Amino acid sequence: MYLTTEKKKELFKEYGESETNTGSPESQIALFNFRINHLTEHLKNNKKDFSTQRALLKLVGKRRSLLDYLKNTDIERYRSIIKGLNLRK
């Protein structure tokens, strides 16, 4: 399994201030980013896996909407998560 409980806790601790803060936008964006990177690597080897491609596009849209929400509510938190995850924008 590519995403273990320990990895999730590590992501939530790093970006959500604690292991139990799973609902903050930063922790959700970090989790989506991890899953997007994994699916991108999968699609490099399996070019015709269209269901995974669709799932990837849905995750990218969810991450984008959370980033837009964070940008509109608190620009400093938005800038820090963009810098922390090395996202373009």
C-alpha distance (Angstrom), angle and dihedral (degrees) to the residues before:
residue distance angle dihedral
M1 . . .
Y2 3.77 . .
L3 3.82 98.2 .
T4 3.78 112.9 49.8
T5 3.78 127.3 -176.8
E6 3.80 90.1 -108.7
K7 3.80 91.4 54.3
K8 3.81 90.9 50.0
K9 3.81 91.3 50.1
E10 3.79 89.8 48.9
L11 3.82 91.5 51.8
F12 3.80 92.5 46.6
K13 3.81 91.9 47.4
E14 3.80 92.9 49.5
Y15 3.80 98.3 44.7
G16 3.81 105.5 18.5
E17 3.83 98.7 48.0
S18 3.85 92.7 -118.5
E19 3.79 140.4 31.9
T20 3.80 91.9 -110.4
N21 3.82 97.0 48.6
T22 3.79 95.0 94.3
G23 3.79 97.9 145.9
S24 3.78 101.7 60.4
P25 3.80 114.7 111.6
E26 3.79 91.5 -122.0
S27 3.79 93.9 55.8
Q28 3.80 92.4 45.4
I29 3.81 91.2 49.5
A30 3.81 90.5 49.6
L31 3.80 91.1 50.2
F32 3.82 92.2 48.0
N33 3.80 89.7 47.8
F34 3.81 91.7 53.2
R35 3.81 91.2 49.6
I36 3.83 91.9 45.9
N37 3.80 91.3 52.8
H38 3.80 90.8 49.6
L39 3.81 93.5 49.3
T40 3.80 91.0 46.5
E41 3.80 90.5 56.3
H42 3.82 89.9 47.2
L43 3.80 91.4 52.1
K44 3.79 92.3 51.3
N45 3.82 87.9 65.2
N46 3.83 97.8 33.8
K47 3.78 106.6 43.4
K48 3.81 95.8 169.8
D49 3.80 97.4 51.9
F50 3.78 96.1 114.3
S51 3.80 97.4 170.6
T52 3.80 89.8 58.6
Q53 3.78 89.3 46.6
R54 3.80 90.2 54.5
A55 3.81 91.2 48.1
L56 3.79 89.3 50.5
L57 3.80 92.0 52.9
K58 3.81 90.9 49.2
L59 3.82 90.9 51.4
V60 3.80 91.5 48.8
G61 3.81 89.3 52.5
K62 3.80 92.2 49.5
R63 3.79 91.3 49.2
R64 3.81 90.6 48.1
S65 3.81 92.5 51.3
L66 3.81 91.6 49.7
L67 3.80 90.1 48.4
D68 3.81 90.1 50.6
Y69 3.81 90.4 49.9
L70 3.79 91.3 49.9
K71 3.80 91.1 46.7
N72 3.81 91.2 53.9
T73 3.81 95.7 45.4
D74 3.81 104.9 37.2
I75 3.80 119.7 4.6
E76 3.83 94.7 -171.1
R77 3.81 92.9 56.7
Y78 3.82 88.0 47.4
R79 3.80 92.2 52.6
S80 3.79 92.6 47.1
I81 3.83 94.0 51.2
I82 3.82 91.4 46.8
K83 3.78 90.2 51.3
G84 3.81 93.9 42.5
L85 3.80 94.6 52.2
N86 3.83 95.9 36.6
L87 3.80 93.3 -124.2
R88 3.77 122.4 165.8
K89 3.80 120.2 -114.4
